Amino acid sequence: MMGDKRQLIRSKAPLRISFAGGGTDVPPYSDERGGAVLNATIDRYAYCTISPRCDNEITIRSLDYGLVEKWHACGDMFRYDGNLDLIKAVLNHFEVDRGFDMFLHCEAPPGSGLGSSSTVIVSIIGAMAEWLNQPMSQYDIADLAYILERKELGLAGGKQDQYAAVFGGFNFMEFRGQDTIVTPLRIKSDILNELHYQLLLGNTGKTRDSSSIIQSQTSGYVQGNEQVVEALERTKQLAREMKDALLRGEIRRIGGLLNESWESKKKFTSQISNDRIDLIYETALANGAVGGKISGAGGGGFMFFLCEYDRKHNVANELAKLGVDVVNYNFDKYGLQTWRYQDGPAH
């Protein structure tokens, strides 16, 4: 006997790598002096599926955490207790009062340095807005993700991850007080292909707690540490210089700017790098990399290197000996996507 078709609402949002300017998107620096970031999304995604129910039961399944949570939609606010609070914040915002099943998974672990937690919340907001037929602009979704993650839940961090996940592609972002301006970059396919050919992405295998690193960086700025202030100012300028180099197709110059970006970033706080990361970096440069950096706040996660095209394989081989997992990837140009699907029975 044929079963009823089940409606599924799905979303996917891409993870990002940050080329320059990361850290200048974090308040109070971004509020007081303005920040600028250059980033790009890759084909690693956070996915969210919503399957509406006919009752008031809510089931959340998180593949990444191996969690299954059962809640009840009764119109009351969900209390934050450190358990799936990102989801609760979205449900509270949308005032969800009906049942559904939600399935979540992300193609990078928390602490990867690819903006995974912000990308997850963007995917949830996207699916929820699609399900509830609430039209939201790209800025609306990114703004809401930032407010829920940073202000509602008080999680330390900046603004670039949410906007990257929503807009997708290569973006130059400027942060001025409460305003965020996203400028999508139109880069010739020849330049993109060459950048991809020379850029190696690897997972150091060590995840880290970005919030403690960001808090250390923020306290250095608030206390007026001259080295931290100068490093933030320089990394903001490097984001602009790297954007210009990218648009002009000056790939080798990007390598040098990445190197300088990494040196500036390490001055934010002593937690950015460690002996293992320094060894990985030195090994990459000794075997054909021109420059590179950590993708996120620091301390571990993903790193990427711009390599001499005919020595990229050398870099990959030597990094593999250090336990770095070199990953295949492509750039993503779409950002957040949502869709609906009618799922029929298996038989």
N, C-alpha and C positions, 0 to 999 in steps of 0.2 A: 504494500500500500504506500502510495506517495505521501511523504510528509510535507508539512508546510515549509515554505521558503523562509529563511531567516535573513533579516536585513542587517548588514554589517556596515558600520561607518569606520573608515580607516584614515590614518594620516601617517605621513613620514616627514621628518625634518632632518636636514644634513648636519653632520658635525663639521667643525672648522679647524683650520690651522691659522695661527696668527703670525704674520710676517714681521710686523713692527708696531710699536705704540702700545702694546699690551701693558697694563698698569696705569696708563694715563686715562683710562676709562673708569677708574675707581674713585668714588668720592672719598674725601673732600677735594682731592686734587682736581678732578674733572670739573667740579662745581666752581672752584676758585680760579683756576688757570686755563681751563679748557683742555680737552684731550683729543687725540687723533690716532686712529688705528687703521692698519691695512691687513685685511684677512681674506681668506678664501675657503669655500666649503668643498668637502670631498664626498665621495660616494660611500660613506659610512653613515648609517641613519639610526635615529630613534623612531620606533614605530608605536602607534597606539591604535587599538581596535575597540570600538564600542558596539555591543550587541544589545539593543533595547529589550527589556523584559515587560511582562504584563502585570508584574507585582511591584512591591516596593523594596525588593532585595537588591543589594549591590554586592557584586563579587569582583574583587580586584586580583588579578594574577600578574605577578612581576617575575618574568623569566630570569632577570639579572640577579635578583635577590632570593629567588626560590621561595617567594612568599605567596600565600593565598589568604586574602582578607575578606571577611564577609561583614557587611555593614547594612544598615537599614535607612532608607530615605524617608525621613519623617518630618522634613521641613526645618529641623533644628540645625544649628551650625555644628560642623565637625570640630572636635577639640584637637589641638596640636599636641602630640606626645612623642615626637621623634620617629614615628612609624608611618611611612608613606605620607608625610605632611605636604609634599608638593601636590599630590593628588587632592588631598583634603582642601588645600587652598583654592584650587580650581573649582571644586564642587561648591565651596562656600560662595565664591564669586558669582557663579551661575545660578545659585540657589536651586540646585537640582532636587526635585521632590518626587522623582520616579525611579524605578529600578532599572538596572542595566548590568551587563557583564563587561569588564574592561580587561584587555590583555596588553601588557607592555613589554617591550624589549628594546635594548640598545646595543648597537654593534661595536661599542667600546665601553670598557668598564668605568665606573666612577673613579676619578683620580687619574684619568688618562691624559688630561691636558688638552682635550679636543672639545671642551665645552659641553660635556655630556649631560650634566644635570639641567642646565638651561635648555638644552635641546629637547630633553624629555618633557619639560613643562610646556615648551612650545608645541610639541606634538599633541599633548593632552588638550591644550586650549584649542588647537586647530580642529581636532576631532569633536570636541564638545560644541564648539560654535557651529560646525557643520550639522551635527545631530539636532541641535536646538534651533536651527535656521536663524542664527544671529549673525548678520553680516558684520564682518570686522575687516578693517584695512590692515595692510602689513604693519604699519606703525602701531595701530591699535593692539594687535596681537603681541608684538615685541614689547610695547610699553607695559601691557598687562603682565607679561611673563616677568619683566624686571621688577615691577611693583610687588608681585606676589612672592617672588623668590628673595628679593633683597629687603623689602620693607615689611611685608606681612610676616615673613618667616625669619627675617633678620640674618639671612645667610650672607657671609662676606663675599664680595666680588664686584665685578664691573658690569658694564652694559653691552660689551661687544657680542657676547655669545648669543644672547636672545635675538639681536638684530641679524646676525649672520645666519642663524637657523631659519629665520623667517624669509629673508630676502634671497639668500643663496648667491652663488657666484663669487666673483671678486668685488669687494667693496672697500671704498675709503670712507671711514666713518669719523664724524666730528662730534664731540660732546661739549656743549656750551651751557653750563648751568643745568637746567632741567631739560634743555632741548637737545635732540639728537638729529643729526642730518646724515643720511646714508646716500652716498654717491656711487651707484653701480658703475663699474669700469668696463668700457667697451675695448676689449683687448683683441688684437688680430689673432686669428687662429694659428698663424705661423709662430707667433710669440708664445702662445699658450702651449702649443705642441712642444716647442723647444724647452720651455720652462719645465714641463712635465717630464721630458726626456732626461733632464739634468737633475731633477729634484728627487731625492731619496727620502722615504719616510720610514721610520723605525720605532718600534716600541721597546723602551728600555726594560720593560717587565716589572718596573717598580712603580706602583701607584703611590699617590701622596695626598695629604690633606691640604687642599689649596687654601682653605680659610685661614689656617694659622700663618701661612706664608704671606697672604694678603694683609692680615692684621699686623704682622711685623713690618711690612712695607709701609702701611698706612701710618703706623705710629712713628716711623722714621720721618715721614713727611710732616706730620702734625707737630713733631718736636723741633722742626726746622733744621734737621740734619742736612747740611749743605751738599754732601755727596749724593744723598737721595734726591734732593730737589734738582740738582744739576743733571743727574741721570734721567729723571723723568722728563725734563725739558729736552734733553738730547734725543731720547727715544721717540718723543713726539715729532721732532724735526726729522728723524730718520724715516718715520712713516710717510712723511711728505716726499722725501727724497726717493724712497723706494717706489712710491706710486709713480713718480715721474719716470724713473728708470724702467719700470714695467711697461708703461704706456709707450715708451720709445723703443722697447725691445732690447734694452741694454742688460742682458742676462748676467754677464760677468760682473758688472757693477753691482747687481743685486747681491751676488755672493759676498762681495766686500762689505756691503751695507748690512747684510745678515750678521756677518762677523762682528761688526761694530755694535749692532743691535744687541747681540748676546753679551758683549762686554759691558754695555750700559746696563742691561737688565740685571747682571750679577751684582751691581752696586746698590740695587734696591734693598736687599737684605742678604745676610750670609746664608739663608735657607734656600736660596735659588738653586745653587749648585752644591755638589759634594764630590768626594774623591772619584766615585764611579762615573758620574756624569763628566767630570773633567777628563778622565781617561778615555771615555767614549769620544769626546770632542777632539782631543789631541790625536787619537788614532784615526779618526775620519780625516782630519786635515793632513796628517802624515801620508795618507794613502790616496789622495786625489780630491778631497773636498775643498772647495774654495771658501765656504762659510756655512754657517748653520746656527740653529738655536733650539731651545726647548719650545714646544708649542703653547704650553699653558703657563700657569703661575710659576712653575719650577719644582725642583725636588725630585722629579721623576716623570713618568708618563712618556708621551711620544716626543721624539726629536726629529728634525728634518735637516738635510744637508744639500746644498747645491754643489754638484760635483763636475769635474772635468768629464765630458761625455764618454771618453774612452777609458776612464778610470772608475766610473761609477760601480762597476762590478767588483773592483778591488776593494772599494770602501765597504760594499755590502758584505763581502767575504770576511773582511777583518772585523767588522762590527758583529757579525754572527758568532765569531769566536768569543766575543765578550758577552754573549747571551742576548744581543739585540735582535729582535724579530723584525726583519725588513718586510714591509707589507706592500702588496700591489694595491694601487688605488687609482682613481681618476678624479678630476675636478667635477663638482656638481654645479649646474647652473640654474637649477629650478627653485631651490629653497623649499619652504613648506608646501606640501601637496596634500589635499584631502580628496576622498572619493567615497562613493557608496557602491555596495555590491550585494546582490541577492544570492545567498548561499543555499543551494538546494541540498536534498538528502544524498547520501553516498550511494544508496541503492533505490 
